[in-house]
Each structure stands twice: as structure tokens, then as C-alpha cells.
């Protein structure tokens, strides 16, 4: 599964078909023909080019969706919120134990 999405287009100069990265195929942009080595505008007023541009847009959206999906699957599991009174250091642990022992003492006294 490649994350590089390619769209096929034909060169308006030599008519040779070639593929270009969808990320580079945008309205108002330019493409470079690897065959005749000419730069040409991605003209939205041209029907064939409009189809290429919309294919590129769809390809970019699919890529974005795939990336979002991957991110979701690779994300760390949500961390449970740490209660404010959860001991973090040995001193905290001892303080909590101390408080528990004190409470047991108090309960024993009360009993
Ligand atoms: Zn060409």
C-alpha cells in the first residue's frame, strides 16, 4: 500500500501519457512531461485536464483518509485520567500508607 498517489495524464504537446504525483496536480499548477520535457499548465478549462485534476483531488482525499486511519490505529490507547491523589513518589506512597494505617487505627479505636 503506497501512500504516494499517482494520477495519469497526457501531455498536451506530445500526447504521451505519464503519471504524476497527485499532490503536485492542482488547479493552476504545472506539470512537466518526462517525454518531451515541456512544462505545461494544468488548465481547468480543458475538459481532459479537469478530469485529471478531479482524479488527483480524489486521490489526495483517499490518501488523507488512509493516513487518518493509520494514525487512528497506531495511536496510543487513551490514557486513563490519573486521579489527583494517585501516589507518584515513594514519599507520596508512604504518606498514603501512613494515612491508611492511621485510619485503621482510628477505626479500631472506634470499634
Ligand atoms: Zn510531452
Backbone and ligand atoms as CSV (ligand in chain L), in Angstrom:
chain,resi,resn,atom,element,x,y,z
A,1,UNK,N,N,0.843,-1.191,0.000
A,1,UNK,CA,C,0.000,0.000,0.000
A,1,UNK,C,C,0.876,1.238,0.000
A,2,UNK,N,N,0.900,1.886,-1.115
A,2,UNK,CA,C,1.718,3.091,-1.222
A,2,UNK,C,C,0.929,4.297,-0.763
A,3,UNK,N,N,1.617,5.196,-0.111
A,3,UNK,CA,C,0.951,6.428,0.304
A,3,UNK,C,C,1.129,7.508,-0.743
A,4,UNK,N,N,1.930,7.199,-1.765
A,4,UNK,CA,C,2.063,8.131,-2.872
A,4,UNK,C,C,0.992,7.810,-3.881
A,5,UNK,N,N,0.137,8.759,-4.124
A,5,UNK,CA,C,-0.935,8.517,-5.072
A,5,UNK,C,C,-0.580,9.182,-6.383
A,6,UNK,N,N,-0.728,8.421,-7.423
A,6,UNK,CA,C,-0.357,8.903,-8.750
A,6,UNK,C,C,-1.587,9.061,-9.616
A,7,UNK,N,N,-1.548,10.045,-10.466
A,7,UNK,CA,C,-2.616,10.195,-11.456
A,7,UNK,C,C,-1.976,10.170,-12.835
A,8,UNK,N,N,-2.730,9.624,-13.769
A,8,UNK,CA,C,-2.232,9.537,-15.127
A,8,UNK,C,C,-2.743,10.721,-15.926
A,9,UNK,N,N,-1.915,11.270,-16.746
A,9,UNK,CA,C,-2.348,12.373,-17.616
A,9,UNK,C,C,-1.585,12.295,-18.927
A,10,UNK,N,N,-2.081,13.052,-19.896
A,10,UNK,CA,C,-1.344,13.061,-21.156
A,10,UNK,C,C,-0.837,14.465,-21.430
A,11,UNK,N,N,0.304,14.508,-22.032
A,11,UNK,CA,C,0.968,15.763,-22.335
A,11,UNK,C,C,0.255,16.453,-23.500
A,12,UNK,N,N,-0.072,17.745,-23.334
A,12,UNK,CA,C,-0.756,18.447,-24.425
A,12,UNK,C,C,0.156,18.707,-25.623
A,13,UNK,N,N,1.448,18.543,-25.444
A,13,UNK,CA,C,2.386,18.784,-26.534
A,13,UNK,C,C,2.625,17.533,-27.367
A,14,UNK,N,N,2.976,16.435,-26.675
A,14,UNK,CA,C,3.326,15.216,-27.423
A,14,UNK,C,C,2.285,14.111,-27.256
A,15,UNK,N,N,1.244,14.363,-26.425
A,15,UNK,CA,C,0.157,13.409,-26.176
A,15,UNK,C,C,0.613,12.155,-25.430
A,16,UNK,N,N,1.850,12.110,-25.025
A,16,UNK,CA,C,2.357,10.948,-24.303
A,16,UNK,C,C,1.719,10.899,-22.908
A,17,UNK,N,N,1.302,9.697,-22.533
A,17,UNK,CA,C,0.707,9.550,-21.201
A,17,UNK,C,C,1.807,9.288,-20.178
A,18,UNK,N,N,1.653,9.897,-19.036
A,18,UNK,CA,C,2.615,9.658,-17.955
A,18,UNK,C,C,1.907,9.858,-16.621
A,19,UNK,N,N,2.545,9.458,-15.564
A,19,UNK,CA,C,1.933,9.612,-14.239
A,19,UNK,C,C,2.645,10.700,-13.455
A,20,UNK,N,N,1.861,11.352,-12.635
A,20,UNK,CA,C,2.393,12.419,-11.803
A,20,UNK,C,C,1.832,12.229,-10.389
A,21,UNK,N,N,2.611,12.641,-9.400
A,21,UNK,CA,C,2.158,12.579,-8.024
A,21,UNK,C,C,0.927,13.475,-7.844
A,22,UNK,N,N,-0.125,12.892,-7.284
A,22,UNK,CA,C,-1.384,13.637,-7.125
A,22,UNK,C,C,-1.201,14.914,-6.304
A,23,UNK,N,N,-0.219,14.905,-5.440
A,23,UNK,CA,C,-0.002,16.086,-4.596
A,23,UNK,C,C,0.436,17.297,-5.419
A,24,UNK,N,N,1.011,17.024,-6.587
A,24,UNK,CA,C,1.512,18.115,-7.426
A,24,UNK,C,C,0.508,18.555,-8.476
A,25,UNK,N,N,-0.550,17.755,-8.589
A,25,UNK,CA,C,-1.539,18.051,-9.631
A,25,UNK,C,C,-2.675,18.867,-9.028
A,26,UNK,N,N,-2.531,20.174,-9.123
A,26,UNK,CA,C,-3.520,21.077,-8.537
A,26,UNK,C,C,-3.920,22.144,-9.548
A,27,UNK,N,N,-5.151,22.637,-9.382
A,27,UNK,CA,C,-5.604,23.683,-10.300
A,27,UNK,C,C,-4.642,24.868,-10.275
A,28,UNK,N,N,-4.311,25.366,-11.448
A,28,UNK,CA,C,-3.390,26.497,-11.531
A,28,UNK,C,C,-1.933,26.079,-11.474
A,29,UNK,N,N,-1.707,24.774,-11.261
A,29,UNK,CA,C,-0.342,24.283,-11.181
A,29,UNK,C,C,0.218,23.938,-12.554
A,30,UNK,N,N,1.413,23.368,-12.534
A,30,UNK,CA,C,2.052,22.974,-13.782
A,30,UNK,C,C,2.540,21.537,-13.672
A,31,UNK,N,N,2.674,20.911,-14.801
A,31,UNK,CA,C,3.243,19.574,-14.832
A,31,UNK,C,C,4.352,19.557,-15.873
A,32,UNK,N,N,5.238,18.615,-15.689
A,32,UNK,CA,C,6.380,18.523,-16.577
A,32,UNK,C,C,6.319,17.180,-17.278
A,33,UNK,N,N,6.356,17.216,-18.585
A,33,UNK,CA,C,6.283,15.985,-19.363
A,33,UNK,C,C,7.666,15.338,-19.431
A,34,UNK,N,N,7.771,14.095,-18.982
A,34,UNK,CA,C,9.080,13.427,-18.992
A,34,UNK,C,C,9.496,13.022,-20.409
A,35,UNK,N,N,8.550,13.042,-21.321
A,35,UNK,CA,C,8.842,12.613,-22.680
A,35,UNK,C,C,9.441,13.757,-23.514
A,36,UNK,N,N,8.671,14.846,-23.635
A,36,UNK,CA,C,9.159,15.955,-24.467
A,36,UNK,C,C,9.793,17.064,-23.617
A,37,UNK,N,N,9.795,16.846,-22.297
A,37,UNK,CA,C,10.431,17.775,-21.360
A,37,UNK,C,C,9.885,19.194,-21.469
A,38,UNK,N,N,8.595,19.271,-21.632
A,38,UNK,CA,C,7.965,20.597,-21.650
A,38,UNK,C,C,7.089,20.764,-20.425
A,39,UNK,N,N,7.099,21.982,-19.937
A,39,UNK,CA,C,6.250,22.320,-18.812
A,39,UNK,C,C,4.912,22.794,-19.372
A,40,UNK,N,N,3.831,22.338,-18.757
A,40,UNK,CA,C,2.536,22.829,-19.221
A,40,UNK,C,C,1.630,23.109,-18.035
A,41,UNK,N,N,0.703,24.035,-18.254
A,41,UNK,CA,C,-0.212,24.433,-17.186
A,41,UNK,C,C,-1.327,23.405,-17.040
A,42,UNK,N,N,-1.729,23.179,-15.804
A,42,UNK,CA,C,-2.865,22.295,-15.555
A,42,UNK,C,C,-4.117,23.152,-15.681
A,43,UNK,N,N,-4.573,23.234,-16.894
A,43,UNK,CA,C,-5.648,24.153,-17.255
A,43,UNK,C,C,-7.019,23.576,-16.960
A,44,UNK,N,N,-7.709,24.216,-16.037
A,44,UNK,CA,C,-9.031,23.740,-15.624
A,44,UNK,C,C,-10.090,23.899,-16.707
A,45,UNK,N,N,-9.819,24.760,-17.664
A,45,UNK,CA,C,-10.815,24.978,-18.714
A,45,UNK,C,C,-10.766,23.856,-19.754
A,46,UNK,N,N,-9.731,23.063,-19.694
A,46,UNK,CA,C,-9.611,21.921,-20.594
A,46,UNK,C,C,-10.291,20.711,-19.962
A,47,UNK,N,N,-11.231,20.109,-20.674
A,47,UNK,CA,C,-12.047,19.019,-20.116
A,47,UNK,C,C,-11.198,17.835,-19.640
A,48,UNK,N,N,-10.263,17.398,-20.472
A,48,UNK,CA,C,-9.415,16.258,-20.109
A,48,UNK,C,C,-8.592,16.591,-18.865
A,49,UNK,N,N,-8.087,17.827,-18.822
A,49,UNK,CA,C,-7.274,18.235,-17.684
A,49,UNK,C,C,-8.117,18.366,-16.427
A,50,UNK,N,N,-9.378,18.795,-16.615
A,50,UNK,CA,C,-10.277,18.911,-15.470
A,50,UNK,C,C,-10.501,17.548,-14.840
A,51,UNK,N,N,-10.601,16.521,-15.696
A,51,UNK,CA,C,-10.785,15.165,-15.178
A,51,UNK,C,C,-9.546,14.701,-14.416
A,52,UNK,N,N,-8.384,15.056,-14.949
A,52,UNK,CA,C,-7.130,14.699,-14.274
A,52,UNK,C,C,-7.065,15.387,-12.904
A,53,UNK,N,N,-7.447,16.670,-12.904
A,53,UNK,CA,C,-7.419,17.429,-11.651
A,53,UNK,C,C,-8.387,16.852,-10.624
A,54,UNK,N,N,-9.557,16.433,-11.074
A,54,UNK,CA,C,-10.511,15.890,-10.113
A,54,UNK,C,C,-10.079,14.505,-9.646
A,55,UNK,N,N,-9.417,13.741,-10.526
A,55,UNK,CA,C,-8.868,12.441,-10.116
A,55,UNK,C,C,-7.779,12.642,-9.065
A,56,UNK,N,N,-6.976,13.681,-9.270
A,56,UNK,CA,C,-5.899,13.971,-8.318
A,56,UNK,C,C,-6.475,14.383,-6.968
A,57,UNK,N,N,-7.546,15.158,-7.031
A,57,UNK,CA,C,-8.184,15.611,-5.798
A,57,UNK,C,C,-8.740,14.417,-5.023
A,58,UNK,N,N,-9.399,13.498,-5.759
A,58,UNK,CA,C,-9.959,12.299,-5.133
A,58,UNK,C,C,-8.837,11.444,-4.550
A,59,UNK,N,N,-7.728,11.354,-5.280
A,59,UNK,CA,C,-6.591,10.555,-4.818
A,59,UNK,C,C,-6.001,11.155,-3.543
A,60,UNK,N,N,-5.929,12.497,-3.519
A,60,UNK,CA,C,-5.406,13.153,-2.312
A,60,UNK,C,C,-6.308,12.897,-1.125
A,61,UNK,N,N,-7.629,12.899,-1.380
A,61,UNK,CA,C,-8.566,12.658,-0.281
A,61,UNK,C,C,-8.440,11.231,0.232
A,62,UNK,N,N,-8.297,10.275,-0.706
A,62,UNK,CA,C,-8.122,8.877,-0.291
A,62,UNK,C,C,-6.860,8.730,0.544
A,63,UNK,N,N,-5.784,9.430,0.115
A,63,UNK,CA,C,-4.528,9.348,0.834
A,63,UNK,C,C,-4.696,9.924,2.241
A,64,UNK,N,N,-5.397,11.047,2.323
A,64,UNK,CA,C,-5.628,11.703,3.603
A,64,UNK,C,C,-6.426,10.792,4.529
A,65,UNK,N,N,-7.469,10.146,3.961
A,65,UNK,CA,C,-8.293,9.232,4.751
A,65,UNK,C,C,-7.478,8.054,5.252
A,66,UNK,N,N,-6.606,7.544,4.361
A,66,UNK,CA,C,-5.772,6.402,4.740
A,66,UNK,C,C,-4.813,6.783,5.854
A,67,UNK,N,N,-4.223,7.969,5.730
A,67,UNK,CA,C,-3.296,8.429,6.763
A,67,UNK,C,C,-4.019,8.610,8.093
A,68,UNK,N,N,-5.226,9.177,8.029
A,68,UNK,CA,C,-6.000,9.393,9.246
A,68,UNK,C,C,-6.330,8.051,9.887
A,69,UNK,N,N,-6.645,7.068,9.034
A,69,UNK,CA,C,-6.980,5.734,9.516
A,69,UNK,C,C,-5.770,5.085,10.184
A,70,UNK,N,N,-4.596,5.235,9.540
A,70,UNK,CA,C,-3.373,4.663,10.103
A,70,UNK,C,C,-3.051,5.308,11.437
A,71,UNK,N,N,-3.178,6.643,11.471
A,71,UNK,CA,C,-2.899,7.376,12.697
A,71,UNK,C,C,-3.786,6.883,13.828
A,72,UNK,N,N,-5.047,6.645,13.483
A,72,UNK,CA,C,-6.021,6.198,14.468
A,72,UNK,C,C,-5.624,4.835,15.021
A,73,UNK,N,N,-5.193,3.947,14.106
A,73,UNK,CA,C,-4.858,2.591,14.538
A,73,UNK,C,C,-3.554,2.531,15.310
A,74,UNK,N,N,-2.636,3.466,14.985
A,74,UNK,CA,C,-1.344,3.437,15.656
A,74,UNK,C,C,-1.297,4.318,16.896
A,75,UNK,N,N,-2.386,5.021,17.121
A,75,UNK,CA,C,-2.385,5.929,18.261
A,75,UNK,C,C,-2.257,5.146,19.564
A,76,UNK,N,N,-1.645,5.764,20.538
A,76,UNK,CA,C,-1.556,5.139,21.858
A,76,UNK,C,C,-2.968,4.981,22.400
A,77,UNK,N,N,-3.196,3.888,23.139
A,77,UNK,CA,C,-4.524,3.766,23.739
A,77,UNK,C,C,-4.745,4.955,24.671
A,78,UNK,N,N,-5.961,5.431,24.724
A,78,UNK,CA,C,-6.196,6.604,25.564
A,78,UNK,C,C,-5.804,6.326,27.010
A,79,UNK,N,N,-5.084,7.253,27.572
A,79,UNK,CA,C,-4.621,7.089,28.947
A,79,UNK,C,C,-5.762,7.403,29.903
A,80,UNK,N,N,-5.915,6.524,30.894
A,80,UNK,CA,C,-6.923,6.809,31.910
A,80,UNK,C,C,-6.474,8.045,32.673
A,81,UNK,N,N,-7.403,8.878,32.955
A,81,UNK,CA,C,-7.071,10.083,33.705
A,81,UNK,C,C,-6.516,9.675,35.068
A,82,UNK,N,N,-5.388,10.251,35.408
A,82,UNK,CA,C,-4.758,9.902,36.674
A,82,UNK,C,C,-5.438,10.684,37.797
A,83,UNK,N,N,-5.967,9.946,38.759
A,83,UNK,CA,C,-6.595,10.672,39.871
A,83,UNK,C,C,-5.558,11.543,40.581
A,84,UNK,N,N,-5.998,12.663,41.048
A,84,UNK,CA,C,-5.091,13.625,41.657
A,84,UNK,C,C,-4.374,13.032,42.868
A,85,UNK,N,N,-5.022,12.063,43.544
A,85,UNK,CA,C,-4.413,11.541,44.782
A,85,UNK,C,C,-3.600,10.273,44.540
A,86,UNK,N,N,-3.348,9.927,43.253
A,86,UNK,CA,C,-2.526,8.765,42.971
A,86,UNK,C,C,-1.077,9.069,43.359
A,87,UNK,N,N,-0.479,8.223,44.217
A,87,UNK,CA,C,0.897,8.488,44.639
A,87,UNK,C,C,1.874,8.389,43.478
A,88,UNK,N,N,2.825,9.286,43.417
A,88,UNK,CA,C,3.785,9.309,42.321
A,88,UNK,C,C,5.207,9.049,42.792
A,89,UNK,N,N,5.494,9.382,43.997
A,89,UNK,CA,C,6.854,9.179,44.501
A,89,UNK,C,C,6.774,8.315,45.750
A,90,UNK,N,N,7.927,7.821,46.192
A,90,UNK,CA,C,7.976,6.975,47.386
A,90,UNK,C,C,7.432,7.733,48.588
A,91,UNK,N,N,7.754,8.999,48.666
A,91,UNK,CA,C,7.261,9.822,49.777
A,91,UNK,C,C,5.738,9.852,49.763
A,92,UNK,N,N,5.181,9.996,48.538
A,92,UNK,CA,C,3.719,10.013,48.408
A,92,UNK,C,C,3.134,8.680,48.845
A,93,UNK,N,N,3.789,7.571,48.411
A,93,UNK,CA,C,3.297,6.239,48.751
A,93,UNK,C,C,3.290,6.068,50.271
A,94,UNK,N,N,4.399,6.488,50.890
A,94,UNK,CA,C,4.493,6.363,52.344
A,94,UNK,C,C,3.431,7.207,53.040
A,95,UNK,N,N,3.177,8.386,52.476
A,95,UNK,CA,C,2.166,9.260,53.067
A,95,UNK,C,C,0.788,8.622,52.974
A,96,UNK,N,N,0.521,7.966,51.820
A,96,UNK,CA,C,-0.770,7.310,51.636
A,96,UNK,C,C,-0.895,6.140,52.603
A,97,UNK,N,N,0.200,5.325,52.746
A,97,UNK,CA,C,0.193,4.191,53.678
A,97,UNK,C,C,-0.015,4.679,55.111
A,98,UNK,N,N,0.669,5.757,55.404
A,98,UNK,CA,C,0.562,6.360,56.720
A,98,UNK,C,C,-0.887,6.719,57.030
A,99,UNK,N,N,-1.519,7.362,56.044
A,99,UNK,CA,C,-2.908,7.785,56.207
A,99,UNK,C,C,-3.818,6.574,56.377
A,100,UNK,N,N,-3.529,5.482,55.621
A,100,UNK,CA,C,-4.344,4.268,55.718
A,100,UNK,C,C,-4.201,3.641,57.096
A,101,UNK,N,N,-2.946,3.544,57.574
A,101,UNK,CA,C,-2.694,2.947,58.886
A,101,UNK,C,C,-3.373,3.770,59.976
A,102,UNK,N,N,-3.285,5.088,59.784
A,102,UNK,CA,C,-3.925,5.990,60.746
A,102,UNK,C,C,-5.431,5.746,60.792
A,103,UNK,N,N,-6.005,5.542,59.580
A,103,UNK,CA,C,-7.450,5.332,59.507
A,103,UNK,C,C,-7.837,3.999,60.147
A,104,UNK,N,N,-6.969,2.946,59.891
A,104,UNK,CA,C,-7.224,1.639,60.514
A,104,UNK,C,C,-7.182,1.764,62.038
A,105,UNK,N,N,-6.180,2.499,62.497
A,105,UNK,CA,C,-6.049,2.736,63.937
A,105,UNK,C,C,-7.307,3.378,64.477
A,106,UNK,N,N,-7.765,4.418,63.774
A,106,UNK,CA,C,-8.930,5.153,64.219
A,106,UNK,C,C,-10.154,4.252,64.238
A,107,UNK,N,N,-10.277,3.394,63.168
A,107,UNK,CA,C,-11.425,2.507,63.096
A,107,UNK,C,C,-11.391,1.477,64.228
A,108,UNK,N,N,-10.165,0.971,64.531
A,108,UNK,CA,C,-10.004,0.001,65.608
A,108,UNK,C,C,-10.391,0.627,66.952
A,109,UNK,N,N,-9.996,1.904,67.098
A,109,UNK,CA,C,-10.302,2.615,68.326
A,109,UNK,C,C,-11.811,2.797,68.485
A,110,UNK,N,N,-12.437,3.094,67.326
A,110,UNK,CA,C,-13.876,3.356,67.325
A,110,UNK,C,C,-14.668,2.070,67.612
A,111,UNK,N,N,-14.091,0.912,67.101
A,111,UNK,CA,C,-14.797,-0.347,67.254
A,111,UNK,C,C,-14.888,-0.779,68.738
L,1,ZN,ZN,ZN,5.190,15.814,-23.813
